[in-house]
Amino acid sequence: MKIFAAAIAAYALTATTVSADGDEGASWGYKTNDTSMAAPDQWTEHYSTCGGQRQSPIDIESTTGCISEKRSLAFSGSCADFNVTQSDESFMASVNGGSCAVSANGASNADSSALLVTGVLFKAVEGESDPWVVSVLDALDNVSANATASASLASYADLVNKAVDAEGVFNYAGSLTTPACSEIVDWWVVKKPVDVSTADLERLQSQLRELHITDDGKNARPVQPLIGRVVTALV
């Protein structure tokens, strides 16, 4: 079941930003009718890794892979104050063929050769947004290409743990979702979506439309083939 047409949260919780000019020099984006940038289906022409064997995002089938009775990864940590920077990074996942309205991700790495990324999906609802979502959107109101905003946010670890405790998490080997699509990511995608109101979703899309590389506010890479990978469901 499709929950909502995909629109991706473009924000960074670190000082790192993603440039629309990758390592190989070609400008990329999400528009299919703009000759100034390579559209997602053209990324492999400029970034060979984007055509690799373990690309992200994927369509996560909840019946695929092995089921573990207990997850071995704990989400912890506390950081109340953030610098929020406009970013072109995106993440998208679909569960059983359906896409969620918005997604957010947090990354952790000990060195530049590997990343562990936790992905949280958000579902459009007629009610109220999760308070964490509201705090991020409030911070984004003050962000532009030339300005970084300071923000105090609720715990991302608490947000993740609340959703993980409810339904568990998917784990698979994947890649960055933007060029150069490096296949260095250990993805942990939370099963249970977090609520975002339709009003806040439109608020986010309005902010994303200001980014030149988005396609009318959308910056989701199409789903990539699984190619023999195993998706593990952990509870």
Backbone torsions as a table, in degrees:
resi	resn	phi	psi	omega
1	MET	NA	129.5	177.3
2	LYS	-80.7	121.3	-177.6
3	ILE	-78.7	-42.1	178.5
4	PHE	-169.8	154.7	175.3
5	ALA	-60.1	139.6	-170.5
6	ALA	-72.6	130.1	169.0
7	ALA	-138.1	130.8	-167.8
8	ILE	-108.3	137.1	176.6
9	ALA	-69.4	123.4	178.7
10	ALA	-110.6	89.5	176.3
11	TYR	-147.2	159.2	177.6
12	ALA	-124.8	137.3	177.9
13	LEU	-98.1	8.9	174.2
14	THR	-127.3	-179.4	-179.8
15	ALA	-81.1	-4.0	-177.1
16	THR	-78.9	131.9	174.7
17	THR	-118.1	159.8	-179.7
18	VAL	-109.7	126.3	-179.4
19	SER	-88.6	149.3	175.8
20	ALA	-77.4	-1.3	173.3
21	ASP	-111.1	110.9	-176.0
22	GLY	-83.4	-172.9	-176.2
23	ASP	-61.8	-29.6	-176.6
24	GLU	-93.7	4.9	168.3
25	GLY	90.9	-9.0	-177.9
26	ALA	-88.2	134.2	175.3
27	SER	-72.4	137.6	-178.6
28	TRP	-130.2	162.2	179.0
29	GLY	-169.9	-156.4	-174.8
30	TYR	-121.2	-7.3	177.4
31	LYS	-74.8	140.8	178.9
32	THR	-97.7	-6.6	-176.3
33	ASN	-125.5	29.1	-178.7
34	ASP	-123.5	112.0	-175.9
35	THR	-72.8	-7.6	-179.8
36	SER	-80.7	-7.4	-177.7
37	MET	-144.7	152.6	175.1
38	ALA	-82.9	123.1	177.5
39	ALA	-72.4	163.8	-177.8
40	PRO	-51.5	-37.6	-179.7
41	ASP	-75.9	-1.6	177.2
42	GLN	-109.8	-3.2	-175.5
43	TRP	-59.9	-37.1	-177.9
44	THR	-64.6	-23.1	178.6
45	GLU	-68.7	-25.9	-176.6
46	HIS	-112.2	-23.9	-178.5
47	TYR	-131.6	98.4	-172.3
48	SER	-60.7	-32.0	-178.9
49	THR	-63.5	-24.5	179.3
50	CYS	-64.4	-11.6	175.0
51	GLY	-106.4	23.3	-176.1
52	GLY	-74.8	-172.7	-172.9
53	GLN	-92.6	-10.9	-178.6
54	ARG	-136.9	59.4	-177.2
55	GLN	-87.0	156.5	177.7
56	SER	-124.1	152.8	4.8
57	PRO	-84.4	172.2	177.5
58	ILE	-130.8	164.4	170.8
59	ASP	-87.3	111.6	-176.6
60	ILE	-84.9	116.8	175.0
61	GLU	-92.2	121.2	-175.2
62	SER	-66.9	-14.9	178.9
63	THR	-97.1	2.3	-176.7
64	THR	-90.7	142.4	173.7
65	GLY	86.4	-172.5	-177.5
66	CYS	-93.9	150.8	-179.9
67	ILE	-105.4	126.8	177.6
68	SER	-104.4	143.3	-179.5
69	GLU	-76.1	-22.3	-176.8
70	LYS	-146.9	133.2	179.1
71	ARG	-79.7	149.2	-177.4
72	SER	-99.6	-0.1	-176.5
73	LEU	-110.6	131.5	176.7
74	ALA	-111.1	138.7	179.1
75	PHE	-100.3	121.8	-177.1
76	SER	-148.4	-178.2	179.0
77	GLY	111.1	157.6	-178.6
78	SER	-144.1	131.2	176.7
79	CYS	-153.3	100.4	-173.5
80	ALA	-81.4	-27.3	-175.4
81	ASP	-110.7	133.4	-176.1
82	PHE	-131.8	155.7	162.4
83	ASN	-102.0	120.5	-177.0
84	VAL	-102.0	122.6	-173.4
85	THR	-122.7	137.5	176.4
86	GLN	-62.8	132.1	-174.8
87	SER	-139.6	152.5	176.3
88	ASP	-97.1	3.8	-179.7
89	GLU	-67.2	142.7	177.6
90	SER	-138.4	160.9	175.0
91	PHE	-145.3	140.3	179.3
92	MET	-144.7	139.7	171.2
93	ALA	-141.0	152.3	172.1
94	SER	-127.2	141.7	-179.0
95	VAL	-111.8	120.8	-177.0
96	ASN	53.8	39.7	174.9
97	GLY	83.9	-3.0	-177.9
98	GLY	-107.6	142.2	-179.5
99	SER	-104.6	146.8	177.5
100	CYS	-92.8	169.3	-173.8
101	ALA	-69.7	-45.0	-173.1
102	VAL	-144.8	155.1	172.3
103	SER	-139.5	153.8	175.9
104	ALA	-131.9	152.0	177.1
105	ASN	-143.7	150.6	175.6
106	GLY	-122.2	137.2	-175.2
107	ALA	-117.2	146.8	176.6
108	SER	-139.4	135.3	177.8
109	ASN	-148.5	143.1	176.6
110	ALA	-85.4	-28.2	175.6
111	ASP	-150.6	-177.9	-174.7
112	SER	-81.0	-0.6	-175.2
113	SER	-90.6	-9.7	-177.8
114	ALA	-155.4	150.0	176.9
115	LEU	-132.8	139.1	166.8
116	LEU	-107.4	121.3	-175.8
117	VAL	-121.8	129.4	172.9
118	THR	-101.2	127.6	-178.7
119	GLY	-113.2	130.6	176.7
120	VAL	-117.0	128.3	178.2
121	LEU	-94.0	148.9	-179.7
122	PHE	-122.2	139.8	-176.9
123	LYS	-112.8	131.9	178.7
124	ALA	-70.9	130.3	-179.9
125	VAL	-134.1	161.9	177.0
126	GLU	-81.0	-15.0	-179.0
127	GLY	-84.6	-143.3	-176.0
128	GLU	-97.5	154.8	177.0
129	SER	-78.5	155.5	170.3
130	ASP	-59.2	139.1	-177.7
131	PRO	-55.5	-33.4	178.8
132	TRP	-62.7	-40.0	179.1
133	VAL	-62.2	-44.3	-179.2
134	VAL	-60.7	-41.7	-178.9
135	SER	-64.5	-36.5	177.8
136	VAL	-67.8	-45.5	-179.0
137	LEU	-64.2	-37.7	176.9
138	ASP	-61.3	-39.9	178.6
139	ALA	-67.3	-38.9	-178.7
140	LEU	-64.6	-24.9	178.1
141	ASP	-59.6	-24.0	-176.2
142	ASN	-104.3	8.6	-176.7
143	VAL	-105.3	141.4	172.1
144	SER	-143.0	-178.9	179.4
145	ALA	-62.2	-21.9	-176.3
146	ASN	-113.1	6.5	-176.1
147	ALA	-138.8	134.9	174.7
148	THR	-108.4	133.2	-177.9
149	ALA	-105.6	142.5	172.0
150	SER	-89.6	141.3	-176.7
151	ALA	-147.7	147.3	172.0
152	SER	-105.8	116.1	-175.8
153	LEU	-115.5	155.9	171.9
154	ALA	-66.1	165.1	-175.4
155	SER	-66.4	123.4	174.9
156	TYR	-67.9	-34.8	177.9
157	ALA	-61.9	-40.2	178.2
158	ASP	-64.9	-40.2	177.5
159	LEU	-60.3	-46.3	-179.6
160	VAL	-64.5	-48.2	-176.6
161	ASN	-62.8	-37.7	179.1
162	LYS	-61.2	-44.1	-179.9
163	ALA	-72.6	-39.7	-179.7
164	VAL	-65.5	-42.5	-179.6
165	ASP	-62.7	-27.9	-178.4
166	ALA	-74.3	-44.0	-172.9
167	GLU	-138.9	-6.7	179.3
168	GLY	98.8	-165.2	-172.2
169	VAL	-148.3	148.9	173.8
170	PHE	-99.2	145.9	177.8
171	ASN	-131.9	133.8	176.0
172	TYR	-157.2	160.5	178.1
173	ALA	-87.9	129.4	-176.4
174	GLY	-150.1	-149.5	-171.8
175	SER	-139.9	173.7	165.2
176	LEU	-65.4	150.0	-176.8
177	THR	-97.1	7.5	173.7
178	THR	-131.4	158.7	177.3
179	PRO	-54.5	137.8	15.1
180	ALA	-90.9	16.7	174.8
181	CYS	58.5	35.3	-176.4
182	SER	-58.0	132.8	-175.9
183	GLU	-89.3	68.5	-173.2
184	ILE	-127.5	12.4	-169.2
185	VAL	-106.3	130.2	169.7
186	ASP	-98.0	101.1	-173.6
187	TRP	-85.6	134.0	171.7
188	TRP	-125.0	105.1	-174.3
189	VAL	-107.4	119.0	-178.1
190	VAL	-69.1	132.5	-175.7
191	LYS	-68.7	-45.2	-172.3
192	LYS	-83.5	119.8	177.4
193	PRO	-68.3	152.2	175.5
194	VAL	-100.9	144.3	-174.6
195	ASP	-73.8	138.1	168.2
196	VAL	-134.8	132.0	-177.1
197	SER	-69.7	154.0	178.4
198	THR	-61.8	-32.8	178.4
199	ALA	-66.5	-42.8	179.0
200	ASP	-70.6	-31.1	176.3
201	LEU	-63.7	-43.3	177.6
202	GLU	-66.4	-36.1	176.4
203	ARG	-59.9	-43.2	178.1
204	LEU	-66.0	-46.4	-178.8
205	GLN	-62.7	-34.3	176.9
206	SER	-62.4	-39.0	177.5
207	GLN	-68.2	-39.5	-178.5
208	LEU	-69.6	-29.4	179.3
209	ARG	-62.3	-20.2	178.8
210	GLU	-74.0	-16.1	179.3
211	LEU	-84.3	125.6	-175.0
212	HIS	-60.9	-35.2	-173.5
213	ILE	-77.2	-13.8	-178.9
214	THR	-78.1	158.4	176.8
215	ASP	-99.1	88.0	-176.6
216	ASP	54.5	44.2	177.5
217	GLY	90.9	-3.0	-178.8
218	LYS	-103.5	132.8	177.9
219	ASN	-140.3	54.5	179.3
220	ALA	-108.0	127.5	172.8
221	ARG	-72.8	140.3	177.2
222	PRO	-59.5	154.3	178.3
223	VAL	-60.1	137.4	-178.0
224	GLN	-103.8	155.7	-178.7
225	PRO	-67.3	148.2	-178.8
226	LEU	-72.4	-38.1	177.9
227	ILE	49.5	57.8	172.1
228	GLY	79.2	-2.6	179.7
229	ARG	-71.4	152.9	177.3
230	VAL	-103.5	129.2	173.1
231	VAL	-98.8	120.1	-178.2
232	THR	-98.4	129.6	176.0
233	ALA	-99.3	121.8	-177.8
234	LEU	-117.1	143.3	-179.2
235	VAL	-123.5	NA	NA
